[in-house]
Amino acid sequence: MMSPLSGAYPYINNIVYFRIPDTQQFPIATETMLKVFKGGKMSVCHKHGKVECPACKKDGLPSTEICLDTFDNKKDILVLDSYTQLMDSVTNWIHKDALAKDDWNNIKSSYDDYAKQGSISDRFGSVIQNASFNTVVISHEILSELEDGTKKIVPIGGTRNKSADFGKYFDDIVYTEVVGGAFKAWAHQADKSRIVIGSRTGKKLQDAKGVQLGLEELFK
């Protein structure tokens, strides 16, 4: 079935969309993404965003298959939106028992809890770093102190300290903003000195005349 938007957006039918309804009381994104990133063929239900959901299987409700092992780096791109929400999900997943009881007195992250979140973030990051397919991760920004003592804007990758080196898992770190009503994207450190951005291949998203180029430049 063709999407009604296919005329205005000719590539929309190439997109397979997985909705994961992650909430504080139902931090399903952590469980689902850990399984998806582990690899192998699996189905994610449309109602709960859960892998091999027994309730949806029992009721005959729809699901969609995914297998990162079969992704083709020439045509497939995994887009994760957003990593900020995924890290919130991990925190809620760590406190899921207390949250289920509304036990607010015991819902406070300890050093060990932050370490657990960091380990899970490392799991996602290590898969992304070594993946044979293209991955785009969307995250919000946070001000973090780097090893040299300077403070810069970095993509959220967990805690403030974890976010400081989150970019190590990626070939390109892009900062986007709207300036004067126009979309801007930056990928070269010389363009934004107070923001951690960069490209291992030296790519820029502006041409010699300063004209904004599309994000597809990163895949060329």
N, C-alpha and C positions, 0 to 999 in steps of 0.2 A: 504493500500500500504506500503510495507516494504521499509525502507530507504536503499540506496545503501551503507551506512556506517555501517549497522547493523552487518555485519560479523566481522569487526574490533572492533566495539563498541557494544557489545550485548545488552546493556541496553538503547541504544539511542531511541528505539521505545517506551520507557516508558516516554519520555520527551514530554511535551506539551509546545511549545515555543510561547510566545506572544511578538511580536515586537512592541515597542511603539516609533515611529519616532519623538522624542521630540526635538524641536529646540527653539531658542530664540524667534522667531516670532510665533511659534506654540507649546506652553508649555503644550501639551496634557497629559503628564505623571501625572501632579498634579491632573487634573480633573479625569482621569481614575483610578488612584490609590486610590483616596478618595472614589470613588464609589465602587471599588473592596473591599477595606478594610471595608466598611460599611456593607458588607454582602449581601446575596441574589443572586439569579440566574440572570445572565446577559451575553450578548454576546459582545465580543470585535472584531471590524473589523480588517482585516489583513492590509488594506491599510493605515488607519490613526491611528490605536491603540485607537480608540474611542469607548466608551460604547454605544450600541444601536445606531450606526451611521446612521442617516436618509439618507445620500447620498448613502452609500453602500447598504442599504436596498432597496432603490429605484432602483439602478442599478443591484441588485441581486448579489453583490460581496460577497465573503466569509467572514465568521466570526467564532469565536470559543467561546463556552460557558465556563464560569467559575463561581464557587460558593464556596467560602471559607467555608461556613456552612457545606458542605458535605465532606470536607477533612478528611481523615482517618489518625490519628497520627501514625499508624503502617506502612503505606505505602506511604503517600503523603508528599511531602516537597515543600513548596513555596520558590523559590529562587528569590531574588530581586537584579538585577545587572544594575546599581549601585546606592547606596544611595546618592553618591556624585552628580550624574546627577539629581536625584530626587530633591535634595535641590536646585540645580541650576534652575530646572524647577519651583519650588515654587517661587523663586525670580523673574523669568521672568513672572510668572502668576500674581504676585502682581503688576508688572509694565506693564501688557499686553496692556493697553490702550495707554500709552506713547510709547511703543515699536511699536505698530501698526502704529503710526504716525511718527516714527523715531524722536520723540521729545527728543533728547539726553540731552537737558538742564534740563529736569525734571526726568531723569532716574538716581536717586541717592537714595539709601536706607536710610530711616530715622529710628529712634529708633522704631517707631510704625511698620514699615515694617519688621524689624528684629523680633519684637515681634510676628507678624503674622506668619512669617516663623517658629518661635519656637513653636507656638501653633499647626501648622500643623504637624511639626515633632513629637510633643507630641501625636498627634492623631495616627500617624502611630506606634509610639513606644508603646503606651498603648495597641493597638490591638495585636502587636507582643508579648508583655509581657504576656498577658492573653489568647493567642490563644490556642485552643485545638489541634492544628496541629504544625508540625515542620516548622520553618522558617530559612532560611539562607539569611543574608543580607551582600552583598559585598560593601565595602566602601574603599576610599583612606585614607591616613593618614595626620595628621596635628599636629603641636607642640602646645600644649595648657597648660596654667597654671592651676594647680589644687587648691583646697581649702587650702591646706597646704603650698602653695607658690611654690611648685616644678613644673618644666616643664617636661611634658612627651609627647610621641607620642600617639595620641588617634585616633580612627576612626572618620571620618567626619560625624557629625550628624546634621549639620546646621552651625551656627556661631562658632567661635573658643570657646566661652564660653559654648555654647550648647553642643559642641562635648565633652567637659570635662566630662560630666556625661551621655553621650549617652549610654555607656555600661551597665547602670543600667537595661535596658530593656531585657538583654540577659542572658541566663544561661552560655554561653561560649563565650569568646572573643579570637579570634585566630589571630595571626600575621603571615603573610606568606612572604617569601623572597626567592631569588635564591642566593645560596652561592656556589662559585666554580662550577657553572653549575648545581648544584643539588637543587631541591625544598626542602625548609624547612618550617615547620609550628610549631608554638609555642603556647601553651595554659596554661602554668604554670608561675606564676609571678616570680618565682625564676630563670627562664631561661632568662628573659629579663627585667632587673630592670628599664630601662628608657622607657619602653613601657607599656601602660595599657593593660594587657591581664589577663586571669584568667578563672577558671571554678568553678562554684558553687558546683560541685560534685568532684572536685579535679582531674579531668582527665588530663592526659599528652599525648602528641603526640610523645613521644620517649619511647622506652622500656628501661629496666634496663641497656642495653649495649649501649644506645644512638642511636639505629637504628630508623630512621624516620618511624612513623606509618601513615596510611592513615587517612583522615578526617572522614571516616566512624566510627572511634572509638568514635566520639562524640555522635553517635546515638545508641550506645550499652548500 
